Amino acid sequence: ELRTLVQDPYCPPQPLCESITWESPTQLRCQLVRCLNISCVPQAPAIYIAVGDVAVQSYLVQRLNFPRPRVESFTPPKLTDVGDGRQVNLTGNFFSEQECKNFTDDVVQFVSGGLS
């Protein structure tokens, strides 16, 4: 069994690879999962790699960095009351999906319970 996990003390481990294949005796190729729940994953998580019963002795750090949402603008610029019928529009980059969408297989979608 080949496993690669995003691991953090506050989050349950998540698989990063849907499948792993041997490219050579010293190189593995990881086919990333289609959807990755980043709700409680830190921006730069530690990564744990295990190949069968052989595992790295320590976590790999600073190897993976998830972008966080960047709000460039929002309307209305001021809210005096929040309640039913109020709508705020956010424009920016790196927002996550609330559920996995049916896109092509060559992208990884970030899914979360809201803005991460």
Backbone torsions as a table, in degrees:
resi	resn	phi	psi	omega
1	GLU	NA	136.5	177.7
2	LEU	-114.2	127.6	-178.5
3	ARG	-133.1	141.8	169.2
4	THR	-133.8	127.7	-174.5
5	LEU	-127.7	142.2	165.2
6	VAL	-85.5	125.7	-174.5
7	GLN	-133.9	138.2	179.1
8	ASP	-150.2	145.3	-177.2
9	PRO	-61.7	-21.1	-177.7
10	TYR	-100.3	-5.3	-178.8
11	CYS	-122.7	146.0	171.6
12	PRO	-68.0	148.1	178.9
13	PRO	-61.3	145.7	177.4
14	GLN	-128.1	139.5	174.6
15	PRO	-69.9	137.4	174.6
16	LEU	-94.1	-30.2	-174.9
17	CYS	-106.5	132.5	173.1
18	GLU	-77.3	-37.5	175.2
19	SER	-150.8	155.5	178.7
20	ILE	-131.7	131.0	179.1
21	THR	-124.5	149.1	176.8
22	TRP	-79.2	123.1	174.9
23	GLU	-90.0	-38.6	179.2
24	SER	-156.8	176.2	179.4
25	PRO	-59.5	-20.4	-178.2
26	THR	-118.1	5.5	-175.7
27	GLN	-135.9	132.1	175.5
28	LEU	-113.2	152.0	174.6
29	ARG	-118.3	127.3	-179.4
30	CYS	-102.8	120.8	171.4
31	GLN	-87.8	108.7	-175.1
32	LEU	-62.3	151.5	176.1
33	VAL	-64.1	156.2	-178.3
34	ARG	-74.8	-36.4	179.7
35	CYS	-129.3	134.9	179.3
36	LEU	-127.0	120.0	179.8
37	ASN	-79.6	113.0	-177.7
38	ILE	-105.9	19.7	-177.5
39	SER	-52.4	-45.3	-177.4
40	CYS	-124.4	17.8	177.9
41	VAL	-85.1	130.9	178.1
42	PRO	-65.6	164.5	-176.8
43	GLN	-61.4	-36.9	178.0
44	ALA	-125.7	80.4	-175.3
45	PRO	-72.8	156.3	171.6
46	ALA	-79.3	145.5	-177.3
47	ILE	-117.7	134.8	179.2
48	TYR	-112.2	130.3	-179.4
49	ILE	-120.5	130.1	176.7
50	ALA	-132.0	136.2	175.3
51	VAL	-120.9	102.4	-174.2
52	GLY	63.5	-124.4	178.8
53	ASP	-99.0	8.7	176.4
54	VAL	-101.0	129.8	-177.5
55	ALA	-135.6	158.6	174.9
56	VAL	-65.8	148.0	-177.3
57	GLN	-78.1	-21.5	177.1
58	SER	-142.0	163.1	-179.7
59	TYR	-72.3	147.2	172.9
60	LEU	-83.9	130.1	-179.2
61	VAL	-120.6	157.4	179.0
62	GLN	58.2	31.1	177.9
63	ARG	-107.3	-16.9	-176.2
64	LEU	-138.1	133.0	-178.0
65	ASN	-136.7	114.8	179.6
66	PHE	-87.7	131.1	176.4
67	PRO	-68.5	145.8	175.9
68	ARG	-104.3	154.2	-178.4
69	PRO	-55.5	140.6	176.4
70	ARG	-123.5	109.9	179.2
71	VAL	-85.4	120.2	179.6
72	GLU	-95.1	-32.2	177.2
73	SER	-158.1	161.2	176.0
74	PHE	-151.7	151.2	177.0
75	THR	-135.8	147.6	-6.8
76	PRO	-70.0	156.9	-177.7
77	PRO	-70.8	-14.8	-178.8
78	LYS	-144.9	134.4	175.7
79	LEU	-117.9	126.1	177.7
80	THR	-93.1	-19.0	-178.7
81	ASP	-152.8	139.8	173.4
82	VAL	-110.8	132.6	-178.5
83	GLY	-175.7	-169.3	179.2
84	ASP	-59.8	142.0	176.4
85	GLY	85.7	-3.7	178.0
86	ARG	-88.6	139.7	179.4
87	GLN	-134.6	133.9	174.9
88	VAL	-116.6	128.9	179.6
89	ASN	-105.0	125.5	179.6
90	LEU	-109.7	136.9	175.7
91	THR	-123.8	134.6	179.3
92	GLY	170.7	-155.7	-177.0
93	ASN	-127.9	159.9	170.6
94	PHE	67.4	32.7	172.5
95	PHE	-79.5	147.3	-179.8
96	SER	-95.9	165.1	176.8
97	GLU	-87.0	158.6	175.0
98	GLN	-87.7	-20.6	175.8
99	GLU	-149.8	161.2	-178.3
100	CYS	-69.5	126.9	178.4
101	LYS	-92.9	162.3	-178.0
102	ASN	-94.4	73.6	177.6
103	PHE	-96.3	-168.3	176.6
104	THR	-69.7	163.4	-176.7
105	ASP	-79.8	-8.0	-174.7
106	ASP	-94.2	17.3	176.1
107	VAL	-128.0	153.9	174.1
108	VAL	-107.4	123.8	179.5
109	GLN	-95.3	134.6	174.4
110	PHE	-90.3	125.5	-177.9
111	VAL	-119.1	140.1	175.6
112	SER	-154.0	170.3	179.0
113	GLY	-76.1	0.0	-178.7
114	GLY	168.1	-154.6	178.9
115	LEU	-69.6	135.9	-179.0
116	SER	-97.8	NA	NA
